[in-house]
Amino acid sequence: MSCHRYRAIHTRRDFLAQTGLGLGTAALAQLLGRDAFAAAPGTGQPGLPHFAPKAKRVICLFQSGGPSHLDLLDDKPVLRARFNEDLPDSVRLGQRITGMVASQARLAVQPSKWDFKPGGTCGTAISDLLPYTRAIADELCVIRSMHTEAINHDPAITFFQSGSQLPGRPSMGAWVDYGLGRLNENLPSFVVLVSVNAKRAGQGLLARLWGSGFLPSAHQGVQFRSAGEPVLYLNDPAGITRERRRVLLDGTQELNRLQHAQNGDPEIETRINQFEMAYRMQRSVPELMELAGEPAHVLESYGPDVTQPGSFARNCLLARRLAERGVRFIQLYHRDWDHHGGLQEHLPNLARDTDQPSAALIRDLKQRGLLEDTLVIWGGEFGRTPYAQGDANREKYGRDHHGKAFSLWLAGGGIKPGITYGASDDFGFNVTENPVHIHDLQATILHQLGIDHERLTYRFQGRQYRLTDVHGQVVKGILT
């Protein structure tokens, strides 16, 4: 490893050529106007998108903890008929289970306590826990054949977000920002919103889940907070005017440019760009977070929690406002879906938190003409078991982690509406039709953005890396 690996050696010819190109670009910008070069600070990789995209942006409504597909999106009448029977060995097939149920004497079948009814004209069966989601069934593609490799939360969430169970890889939003760049020079391309629940925190979420990994740090997600300053240290200190801030920033940037000229470290360029972005965000972010201009009927559509900073409802409305302003990847996290016990008590609360706001977001995007080119995903890192954790006859039963078959839904962004795709067996334990791996989902998300997932790569430690590793197939059966 050379200590001079960042040093850029330029000939006089290089200098004259680059200077000439810079002057030409500046002149062209003046002729064409500023908007023609609005994305320049966040320009993506050459040649991207690889083909015409169906989606310009992604909103990922991630339900951290593993929502029970058997109680929400995948009805299994057979479970009702076989309540409290042992899960057949022919279904389990010797597959591993977590240590939390390995000591149980039995794996007793536990049906859902809630009914399912068909929604919309498509007739997709959705649980009574999600009445608002059921009402928009004609906009949704429900995938019932998802599967993952991880069995515990941290590796499963990391796998969903980065394509690897091991920490350290770039997140999906970072890959998108790296490949495509920004649409709005006054806001980050990748924004993260985490719901706040004063009563139950749920599984912890680490910033590496929206990190840039080995990509330049400029591509990491920017978390907007629910209280106080939306972004830490964004506001000027007391007594510092915006003009004074500009003078200080210019001086700092000149020092950074001098240092970059000496060693060529790309992280110095990142620092320069991020300082400039923060300066522009001082005006754009307060306007974004101010909801006073939203019509009353729009606020009402997201439900009563929309008035509470940090609620999932408010974050869904902010997601729409971010989408309007050209943010490419908007990541929402809602925690506490990990119900190993007390499922009958807790699952309705979580469904109530997310059902109305999620449906309102879809309707709001559609009404504004944004759903067509916005891909929305709702789901978690895995599903839950068809057998009870604890005594199936008790009210405090739960369901354990299950990654061999689970469900999620997608809408907009070139996805076929009003369909179900794939299927699990009668117990919701194994995939029986059109399996969709996490890497397949990631490949499909990138495809809708106009990216060939096999060609979006980054060289690190001697090899080319990509989001989907060496796997992944675009799920063409769900595309328009």
C-alpha positions, 0 to 999 in steps of 0.5 A: 500500500503506497502512502502516495496512492491519492497523489495525482500526477498531471502533465502540462498537456493534461493541465491545458486540456482540463482547463480548456474543458472547464472554461468551455463548460462554464461558458456553456452553462451561461448560454444554457442557463443554470437549470441545465447543470442543476445536477452537476454537484451530484452527477452520477457515473458515466453512461448511467442510466443504462436504459430508459428508467420507469422510476425516478425515485424510490420510497422504501417503507421499511418495517423493521422487526419482521411483520407477520405475513400470515396475519397481514398479506398471506391468508392461510385457511389451512392453519385454522383447520389445523390449529395446535397441531404439530407442524408436519416434518414434511413442511419443515424439512429439517430447516433450522429454527432460532434458539428462541423456539428450539427448546420448545417441546412442540411447534404448534400451528397457530392460525391468524386471529384476524380475517382476510377479505378481498380488496379492490376489483383485483380481489387481493386478500388482505387482513382486516388489520390493514383496511386502508391498504386493502382499499388501495389493492388495485394499486399494489403488487403483493409478492408472497414468495419473498425469501432471505438467507438470514434468520436473525434481525441484524444480518437480515436487515443488513442483507435487505439494505446492502446485499450482504449479511456482514456490515461494511457494504454500501446501502441500497440508497448509497448505490443509487446516489453513486450511480445516478447522482442528485436531481436537486442540488439543494437537498441530499439524494438519499434521505432517511426518516426513522419513526419515534415511538415513545412507548416501545423502541423496538430493535435498534437501527444503526447508521451503517444501514444507510451508510456508504460503506466503501463508496465515497462518504458523500453517498451515505444517507442523511438522517432527518431528525424528528425534534430540534434541528432536522439535521444536526449543526445545520443552523448558524451559531448565535451571532453568525449571519448568513453572510458571515457564514459564507465568508467562513465557508469560502475560507475553509473551502480554499484550504480544502482545495489546497490540500486536495491539490497536494494529495488528491484524496477524494474524501477532501472533495466530499468534504467540500461538496458536503459543506456547500450542500449544508449551506444550501440546505439551511434554506431548503430543509426548513421549507421542506419540514414546514407543513403549514401550507398543506391542505387540511384534507391532505393532512387528514388523509394521513391520519391523526398522527400526522401532527406528531413529529417523528410519527410514521404518518408525518414521515410518510407526508415528508416522504411525499414532499421529498419526492416532489423536490427530487430526492432519489431515495427516501428511506423510512424505518418503522420499528417494533414488528418483532413480536415473540410474545403478545402478538394479539396486543402489539400487532394491531398497534403497529398495523394502525401506525402504518396502514392509513399513512401508507395508503395515503402516501400512495393516493397522494403520489397518484393524485399529484402524478408522481406515482407513475415514476415513484417506486414504493416498497412496503415490507420488512427483513423477513416474516414470521412462523406459522407455529406459535412461540410459546403456548398456542392456547395462551393470549400472549403467544408470539411468532418467531423469525421466518425467512423462507417465505414472506410477503411485501408489496410494491406500487408505482414505478412501472410495477404491475398494479392489482396483482399478486406474485408468487405463492407459499405453501398451505402453511406459509412456510416454504415458497412454492411458486415464483420465488423472489430472493432479496437480491432479485428484489434489489436487481428489480429496484435498480432495473426500474431506475434504469440500472443494470445491476450487473454493471453498477460496480465499484472496485474495492480491495482488488475486486469489483463489488455490486449491490447484488453480489454475484446473484440477482435476477430482475423479476420481469413478471411484476413489470409493466 
